[in-house]
Amino acid sequence: MVSPIEIQKALGGMEYPADKDAIVKHAESSGAGDDVMEALRGLPERSYERPTDVNEAISNS
């Protein structure tokens, strides 16, 4: 399980709302680790309104 802090570090400066593709691209460009990238790639395809939505989706998967 990836910590919410690691996810938020990878998504620092992210503009919301954002879809899964934008979130994954942002994390890649910020040098996120493999665990974080794997978790983000597993997100459901939808729009995320805020960082906590991303964390909730990951913790529920």
mmCIF file as gemmi writes it, N, C-alpha and C atoms, coordinates in Angstrom:
data_model
loop_
_atom_site.group_PDB
_atom_site.id
_atom_site.type_symbol
_atom_site.label_atom_id
_atom_site.label_alt_id
_atom_site.label_comp_id
_atom_site.label_asym_id
_atom_site.label_entity_id
_atom_site.label_seq_id
_atom_site.pdbx_PDB_ins_code
_atom_site.Cartn_x
_atom_site.Cartn_y
_atom_site.Cartn_z
_atom_site.occupancy
_atom_site.B_iso_or_equiv
_atom_site.pdbx_formal_charge
_atom_site.auth_seq_id
_atom_site.auth_asym_id
_atom_site.pdbx_PDB_model_num
ATOM 1 N N . MET Axp A 1 ? 0.844 -1.194 0 1 0 ? 1 A 1
ATOM 2 C CA . MET Axp A 1 ? 0 0 0 1 0 ? 1 A 1
ATOM 3 C C . MET Axp A 1 ? 0.882 1.246 0 1 0 ? 1 A 1
ATOM 4 N N . VAL Axp A 2 ? 0.567 2.166 -0.859 1 0 ? 2 A 1
ATOM 5 C CA . VAL Axp A 2 ? 1.312 3.415 -0.976 1 0 ? 2 A 1
ATOM 6 C C . VAL Axp A 2 ? 0.737 4.414 0.021 1 0 ? 2 A 1
ATOM 7 N N . SER Axp A 3 ? 1.619 5.163 0.674 1 0 ? 3 A 1
ATOM 8 C CA . SER Axp A 3 ? 1.125 6.137 1.651 1 0 ? 3 A 1
ATOM 9 C C . SER Axp A 3 ? 0.521 7.345 0.947 1 0 ? 3 A 1
ATOM 10 N N . PRO Axp A 4 ? -0.531 7.914 1.536 1 0 ? 4 A 1
ATOM 11 C CA . PRO Axp A 4 ? -1.133 9.119 0.956 1 0 ? 4 A 1
ATOM 12 C C . PRO Axp A 4 ? -0.126 10.266 0.839 1 0 ? 4 A 1
ATOM 13 N N . ILE Axp A 5 ? 0.844 10.318 1.721 1 0 ? 5 A 1
ATOM 14 C CA . ILE Axp A 5 ? 1.847 11.379 1.662 1 0 ? 5 A 1
ATOM 15 C C . ILE Axp A 5 ? 2.695 11.242 0.399 1 0 ? 5 A 1
ATOM 16 N N . GLU Axp A 6 ? 3.093 9.998 0.062 1 0 ? 6 A 1
ATOM 17 C CA . GLU Axp A 6 ? 3.872 9.777 -1.162 1 0 ? 6 A 1
ATOM 18 C C . GLU Axp A 6 ? 3.076 10.201 -2.396 1 0 ? 6 A 1
ATOM 19 N N . ILE Axp A 7 ? 1.796 9.872 -2.394 1 0 ? 7 A 1
ATOM 20 C CA . ILE Axp A 7 ? 0.944 10.223 -3.528 1 0 ? 7 A 1
ATOM 21 C C . ILE Axp A 7 ? 0.846 11.741 -3.659 1 0 ? 7 A 1
ATOM 22 N N . GLN Axp A 8 ? 0.627 12.42 -2.545 1 0 ? 8 A 1
ATOM 23 C CA . GLN Axp A 8 ? 0.48 13.864 -2.597 1 0 ? 8 A 1
ATOM 24 C C . GLN Axp A 8 ? 1.781 14.559 -2.989 1 0 ? 8 A 1
ATOM 25 N N . LYS Axp A 9 ? 2.927 13.983 -2.595 1 0 ? 9 A 1
ATOM 26 C CA . LYS Axp A 9 ? 4.208 14.546 -3.039 1 0 ? 9 A 1
ATOM 27 C C . LYS Axp A 9 ? 4.323 14.455 -4.555 1 0 ? 9 A 1
ATOM 28 N N . ALA Axp A 10 ? 3.92 13.307 -5.113 1 0 ? 10 A 1
ATOM 29 C CA . ALA Axp A 10 ? 3.998 13.093 -6.561 1 0 ? 10 A 1
ATOM 30 C C . ALA Axp A 10 ? 3.041 14.018 -7.309 1 0 ? 10 A 1
ATOM 31 N N . LEU Axp A 11 ? 1.953 14.417 -6.638 1 0 ? 11 A 1
ATOM 32 C CA . LEU Axp A 11 ? 0.939 15.232 -7.296 1 0 ? 11 A 1
ATOM 33 C C . LEU Axp A 11 ? 1.029 16.708 -6.904 1 0 ? 11 A 1
ATOM 34 N N . GLY Axp A 12 ? 2.101 17.099 -6.244 1 0 ? 12 A 1
ATOM 35 C CA . GLY Axp A 12 ? 2.273 18.495 -5.856 1 0 ? 12 A 1
ATOM 36 C C . GLY Axp A 12 ? 2.195 19.415 -7.062 1 0 ? 12 A 1
ATOM 37 N N . GLY Axp A 13 ? 1.41 20.459 -6.953 1 0 ? 13 A 1
ATOM 38 C CA . GLY Axp A 13 ? 1.255 21.415 -8.044 1 0 ? 13 A 1
ATOM 39 C C . GLY Axp A 13 ? 0.238 21.005 -9.101 1 0 ? 13 A 1
ATOM 40 N N . MET Axp A 14 ? -0.403 19.854 -8.9 1 0 ? 14 A 1
ATOM 41 C CA . MET Axp A 14 ? -1.407 19.358 -9.849 1 0 ? 14 A 1
ATOM 42 C C . MET Axp A 14 ? -2.614 20.283 -9.851 1 0 ? 14 A 1
ATOM 43 N N . GLU Axp A 15 ? -3.119 20.584 -11.035 1 0 ? 15 A 1
ATOM 44 C CA . GLU Axp A 15 ? -4.328 21.401 -11.158 1 0 ? 15 A 1
ATOM 45 C C . GLU Axp A 15 ? -5.545 20.485 -11.221 1 0 ? 15 A 1
ATOM 46 N N . TYR Axp A 16 ? -6.53 20.772 -10.411 1 0 ? 16 A 1
ATOM 47 C CA . TYR Axp A 16 ? -7.773 19.993 -10.375 1 0 ? 16 A 1
ATOM 48 C C . TYR Axp A 16 ? -8.925 20.849 -10.856 1 0 ? 16 A 1
ATOM 49 N N . PRO Axp A 17 ? -9.993 20.253 -11.412 1 0 ? 17 A 1
ATOM 50 C CA . PRO Axp A 17 ? -10.179 18.814 -11.6 1 0 ? 17 A 1
ATOM 51 C C . PRO Axp A 17 ? -9.225 18.258 -12.657 1 0 ? 17 A 1
ATOM 52 N N . ALA Axp A 18 ? -8.936 16.959 -12.519 1 0 ? 18 A 1
ATOM 53 C CA . ALA Axp A 18 ? -8.02 16.286 -13.439 1 0 ? 18 A 1
ATOM 54 C C . ALA Axp A 18 ? -8.491 14.854 -13.655 1 0 ? 18 A 1
ATOM 55 N N . ASP Axp A 19 ? -8.267 14.357 -14.866 1 0 ? 19 A 1
ATOM 56 C CA . ASP Axp A 19 ? -8.618 12.964 -15.128 1 0 ? 19 A 1
ATOM 57 C C . ASP Axp A 19 ? -7.408 12.064 -14.86 1 0 ? 19 A 1
ATOM 58 N N . LYS Axp A 20 ? -7.65 10.776 -14.933 1 0 ? 20 A 1
ATOM 59 C CA . LYS Axp A 20 ? -6.601 9.791 -14.628 1 0 ? 20 A 1
ATOM 60 C C . LYS Axp A 20 ? -5.348 10.024 -15.464 1 0 ? 20 A 1
ATOM 61 N N . ASP Axp A 21 ? -5.501 10.245 -16.774 1 0 ? 21 A 1
ATOM 62 C CA . ASP Axp A 21 ? -4.336 10.417 -17.645 1 0 ? 21 A 1
ATOM 63 C C . ASP Axp A 21 ? -3.48 11.611 -17.228 1 0 ? 21 A 1
ATOM 64 N N . ALA Axp A 22 ? -4.14 12.716 -16.892 1 0 ? 22 A 1
ATOM 65 C CA . ALA Axp A 22 ? -3.401 13.911 -16.472 1 0 ? 22 A 1
ATOM 66 C C . ALA Axp A 22 ? -2.661 13.657 -15.16 1 0 ? 22 A 1
ATOM 67 N N . ILE Axp A 23 ? -3.295 12.932 -14.262 1 0 ? 23 A 1
ATOM 68 C CA . ILE Axp A 23 ? -2.682 12.615 -12.968 1 0 ? 23 A 1
ATOM 69 C C . ILE Axp A 23 ? -1.453 11.743 -13.164 1 0 ? 23 A 1
ATOM 70 N N . VAL Axp A 24 ? -1.567 10.716 -13.989 1 0 ? 24 A 1
ATOM 71 C CA . VAL Axp A 24 ? -0.442 9.811 -14.249 1 0 ? 24 A 1
ATOM 72 C C . VAL Axp A 24 ? 0.704 10.579 -14.913 1 0 ? 24 A 1
ATOM 73 N N . LYS Axp A 25 ? 0.394 11.41 -15.896 1 0 ? 25 A 1
ATOM 74 C CA . LYS Axp A 25 ? 1.435 12.184 -16.58 1 0 ? 25 A 1
ATOM 75 C C . LYS Axp A 25 ? 2.137 13.142 -15.626 1 0 ? 25 A 1
ATOM 76 N N . HIS Axp A 26 ? 1.381 13.787 -14.762 1 0 ? 26 A 1
ATOM 77 C CA . HIS Axp A 26 ? 1.971 14.718 -13.794 1 0 ? 26 A 1
ATOM 78 C C . HIS Axp A 26 ? 2.913 13.977 -12.85 1 0 ? 26 A 1
ATOM 79 N N . ALA Axp A 27 ? 2.479 12.824 -12.359 1 0 ? 27 A 1
ATOM 80 C CA . ALA Axp A 27 ? 3.311 12.044 -11.44 1 0 ? 27 A 1
ATOM 81 C C . ALA Axp A 27 ? 4.585 11.567 -12.131 1 0 ? 27 A 1
ATOM 82 N N . GLU Axp A 28 ? 4.478 11.142 -13.389 1 0 ? 28 A 1
ATOM 83 C CA . GLU Axp A 28 ? 5.664 10.721 -14.145 1 0 ? 28 A 1
ATOM 84 C C . GLU Axp A 28 ? 6.654 11.867 -14.273 1 0 ? 28 A 1
ATOM 85 N N . SER Axp A 29 ? 6.146 13.05 -14.603 1 0 ? 29 A 1
ATOM 86 C CA . SER Axp A 29 ? 7.036 14.19 -14.807 1 0 ? 29 A 1
ATOM 87 C C . SER Axp A 29 ? 7.656 14.684 -13.507 1 0 ? 29 A 1
ATOM 88 N N . SER Axp A 30 ? 7.038 14.355 -12.382 1 0 ? 30 A 1
ATOM 89 C CA . SER Axp A 30 ? 7.612 14.761 -11.093 1 0 ? 30 A 1
ATOM 90 C C . SER Axp A 30 ? 8.483 13.666 -10.485 1 0 ? 30 A 1
ATOM 91 N N . GLY Axp A 31 ? 8.715 12.592 -11.238 1 0 ? 31 A 1
ATOM 92 C CA . GLY Axp A 31 ? 9.639 11.554 -10.798 1 0 ? 31 A 1
ATOM 93 C C . GLY Axp A 31 ? 9.105 10.631 -9.724 1 0 ? 31 A 1
ATOM 94 N N . ALA Axp A 32 ? 7.814 10.366 -9.74 1 0 ? 32 A 1
ATOM 95 C CA . ALA Axp A 32 ? 7.207 9.48 -8.741 1 0 ? 32 A 1
ATOM 96 C C . ALA Axp A 32 ? 7.813 8.078 -8.822 1 0 ? 32 A 1
ATOM 97 N N . GLY Axp A 33 ? 7.872 7.419 -7.687 1 0 ? 33 A 1
ATOM 98 C CA . GLY Axp A 33 ? 8.413 6.067 -7.606 1 0 ? 33 A 1
ATOM 99 C C . GLY Axp A 33 ? 7.497 5.033 -8.232 1 0 ? 33 A 1
ATOM 100 N N . ASP Axp A 34 ? 8.019 3.842 -8.411 1 0 ? 34 A 1
ATOM 101 C CA . ASP Axp A 34 ? 7.266 2.759 -9.056 1 0 ? 34 A 1
ATOM 102 C C . ASP Axp A 34 ? 5.974 2.415 -8.322 1 0 ? 34 A 1
ATOM 103 N N . ASP Axp A 35 ? 6.021 2.378 -6.988 1 0 ? 35 A 1
ATOM 104 C CA . ASP Axp A 35 ? 4.816 2.037 -6.222 1 0 ? 35 A 1
ATOM 105 C C . ASP Axp A 35 ? 3.718 3.068 -6.43 1 0 ? 35 A 1
ATOM 106 N N . VAL Axp A 36 ? 4.1 4.337 -6.421 1 0 ? 36 A 1
ATOM 107 C CA . VAL Axp A 36 ? 3.13 5.407 -6.623 1 0 ? 36 A 1
ATOM 108 C C . VAL Axp A 36 ? 2.569 5.321 -8.04 1 0 ? 36 A 1
ATOM 109 N N . MET Axp A 37 ? 3.428 5.114 -9.013 1 0 ? 37 A 1
ATOM 110 C CA . MET Axp A 37 ? 2.971 5.034 -10.402 1 0 ? 37 A 1
ATOM 111 C C . MET Axp A 37 ? 2.019 3.864 -10.6 1 0 ? 37 A 1
ATOM 112 N N . GLU Axp A 38 ? 2.333 2.738 -10.01 1 0 ? 38 A 1
ATOM 113 C CA . GLU Axp A 38 ? 1.463 1.564 -10.128 1 0 ? 38 A 1
ATOM 114 C C . GLU Axp A 38 ? 0.085 1.869 -9.54 1 0 ? 38 A 1
ATOM 115 N N . ALA Axp A 39 ? 0.061 2.515 -8.377 1 0 ? 39 A 1
ATOM 116 C CA . ALA Axp A 39 ? -1.213 2.859 -7.738 1 0 ? 39 A 1
ATOM 117 C C . ALA Axp A 39 ? -2.011 3.833 -8.603 1 0 ? 39 A 1
ATOM 118 N N . LEU Axp A 40 ? -1.345 4.835 -9.158 1 0 ? 40 A 1
ATOM 119 C CA . LEU Axp A 40 ? -2.048 5.829 -9.974 1 0 ? 40 A 1
ATOM 120 C C . LEU Axp A 40 ? -2.549 5.228 -11.276 1 0 ? 40 A 1
ATOM 121 N N . ARG Axp A 41 ? -1.784 4.326 -11.855 1 0 ? 41 A 1
ATOM 122 C CA . ARG Axp A 41 ? -2.237 3.677 -13.1 1 0 ? 41 A 1
ATOM 123 C C . ARG Axp A 41 ? -3.463 2.801 -12.853 1 0 ? 41 A 1
ATOM 124 N N . GLY Axp A 42 ? -3.666 2.389 -11.609 1 0 ? 42 A 1
ATOM 125 C CA . GLY Axp A 42 ? -4.824 1.568 -11.26 1 0 ? 42 A 1
ATOM 126 C C . GLY Axp A 42 ? -6.071 2.369 -10.919 1 0 ? 42 A 1
ATOM 127 N N . LEU Axp A 43 ? -5.979 3.688 -11.004 1 0 ? 43 A 1
ATOM 128 C CA . LEU Axp A 43 ? -7.144 4.527 -10.702 1 0 ? 43 A 1
ATOM 129 C C . LEU Axp A 43 ? -8.275 4.271 -11.691 1 0 ? 43 A 1
ATOM 130 N N . PRO Axp A 44 ? -9.512 4.372 -11.225 1 0 ? 44 A 1
ATOM 131 C CA . PRO Axp A 44 ? -10.645 4.318 -12.166 1 0 ? 44 A 1
ATOM 132 C C . PRO Axp A 44 ? -10.602 5.525 -13.106 1 0 ? 44 A 1
ATOM 133 N N . GLU Axp A 45 ? -11.086 5.31 -14.329 1 0 ? 45 A 1
ATOM 134 C CA . GLU Axp A 45 ? -11.153 6.392 -15.32 1 0 ? 45 A 1
ATOM 135 C C . GLU Axp A 45 ? -12.292 7.329 -14.945 1 0 ? 45 A 1
ATOM 136 N N . ARG Axp A 46 ? -11.95 8.485 -14.392 1 0 ? 46 A 1
ATOM 137 C CA . ARG Axp A 46 ? -12.945 9.498 -14.067 1 0 ? 46 A 1
ATOM 138 C C . ARG Axp A 46 ? -12.229 10.804 -13.764 1 0 ? 46 A 1
ATOM 139 N N . SER Axp A 47 ? -12.987 11.832 -13.483 1 0 ? 47 A 1
ATOM 140 C CA . SER Axp A 47 ? -12.415 13.122 -13.115 1 0 ? 47 A 1
ATOM 141 C C . SER Axp A 47 ? -12.286 13.181 -11.592 1 0 ? 47 A 1
ATOM 142 N N . TYR Axp A 48 ? -11.178 13.714 -11.134 1 0 ? 48 A 1
ATOM 143 C CA . TYR Axp A 48 ? -10.913 13.864 -9.702 1 0 ? 48 A 1
ATOM 144 C C . TYR Axp A 48 ? -10.929 15.349 -9.381 1 0 ? 48 A 1
ATOM 145 N N . GLU Axp A 49 ? -11.737 15.709 -8.391 1 0 ? 49 A 1
ATOM 146 C CA . GLU Axp A 49 ? -11.935 17.114 -8.055 1 0 ? 49 A 1
ATOM 147 C C . GLU Axp A 49 ? -10.845 17.688 -7.155 1 0 ? 49 A 1
ATOM 148 N N . ARG Axp A 50 ? -10.21 16.833 -6.352 1 0 ? 50 A 1
ATOM 149 C CA . ARG Axp A 50 ? -9.196 17.299 -5.395 1 0 ? 50 A 1
ATOM 150 C C . ARG Axp A 50 ? -8.27 16.139 -5.031 1 0 ? 50 A 1
ATOM 151 N N . PRO Axp A 51 ? -7.131 16.442 -4.427 1 0 ? 51 A 1
ATOM 152 C CA . PRO Axp A 51 ? -6.165 15.395 -4.077 1 0 ? 51 A 1
ATOM 153 C C . PRO Axp A 51 ? -6.738 14.293 -3.186 1 0 ? 51 A 1
ATOM 154 N N . THR Axp A 52 ? -7.627 14.65 -2.281 1 0 ? 52 A 1
ATOM 155 C CA . THR Axp A 52 ? -8.195 13.621 -1.401 1 0 ? 52 A 1
ATOM 156 C C . THR Axp A 52 ? -9.029 12.6 -2.181 1 0 ? 52 A 1
ATOM 157 N N . ASP Axp A 53 ? -9.628 13.017 -3.305 1 0 ? 53 A 1
ATOM 158 C CA . ASP Axp A 53 ? -10.354 12.069 -4.144 1 0 ? 53 A 1
ATOM 159 C C . ASP Axp A 53 ? -9.43 10.993 -4.698 1 0 ? 53 A 1
ATOM 160 N N . VAL Axp A 54 ? -8.217 11.399 -5.061 1 0 ? 54 A 1
ATOM 161 C CA . VAL Axp A 54 ? -7.23 10.448 -5.584 1 0 ? 54 A 1
ATOM 162 C C . VAL Axp A 54 ? -6.851 9.459 -4.48 1 0 ? 54 A 1
ATOM 163 N N . ASN Axp A 55 ? -6.559 9.968 -3.289 1 0 ? 55 A 1
ATOM 164 C CA . ASN Axp A 55 ? -6.199 9.084 -2.174 1 0 ? 55 A 1
ATOM 165 C C . ASN Axp A 55 ? -7.325 8.117 -1.838 1 0 ? 55 A 1
ATOM 166 N N . GLU Axp A 56 ? -8.559 8.604 -1.83 1 0 ? 56 A 1
ATOM 167 C CA . GLU Axp A 56 ? -9.7 7.73 -1.518 1 0 ? 56 A 1
ATOM 168 C C . GLU Axp A 56 ? -9.846 6.631 -2.565 1 0 ? 56 A 1
ATOM 169 N N . ALA Axp A 57 ? -9.702 6.985 -3.841 1 0 ? 57 A 1
ATOM 170 C CA . ALA Axp A 57 ? -9.831 5.987 -4.9 1 0 ? 57 A 1
ATOM 171 C C . ALA Axp A 57 ? -8.756 4.914 -4.784 1 0 ? 57 A 1
ATOM 172 N N . ILE Axp A 58 ? -7.538 5.304 -4.425 1 0 ? 58 A 1
ATOM 173 C CA . ILE Axp A 58 ? -6.453 4.336 -4.279 1 0 ? 58 A 1
ATOM 174 C C . ILE Axp A 58 ? -6.696 3.451 -3.07 1 0 ? 58 A 1
ATOM 175 N N . SER Axp A 59 ? -7.126 4.03 -1.963 1 0 ? 59 A 1
ATOM 176 C CA . SER Axp A 59 ? -7.323 3.227 -0.752 1 0 ? 59 A 1
ATOM 177 C C . SER Axp A 59 ? -8.518 2.281 -0.889 1 0 ? 59 A 1
ATOM 178 N N . ASN Axp A 60 ? -9.453 2.598 -1.792 1 0 ? 60 A 1
ATOM 179 C CA . ASN Axp A 60 ? -10.616 1.732 -1.997 1 0 ? 60 A 1
ATOM 180 C C . ASN Axp A 60 ? -10.403 0.678 -3.07 1 0 ? 60 A 1
ATOM 181 N N . SER Axp A 61 ? -9.251 0.698 -3.716 1 0 ? 61 A 1
ATOM 182 C CA . SER Axp A 61 ? -9.029 -0.275 -4.813 1 0 ? 61 A 1
ATOM 183 C C . SER Axp A 61 ? -8.351 -1.528 -4.31 1 0 ? 61 A 1
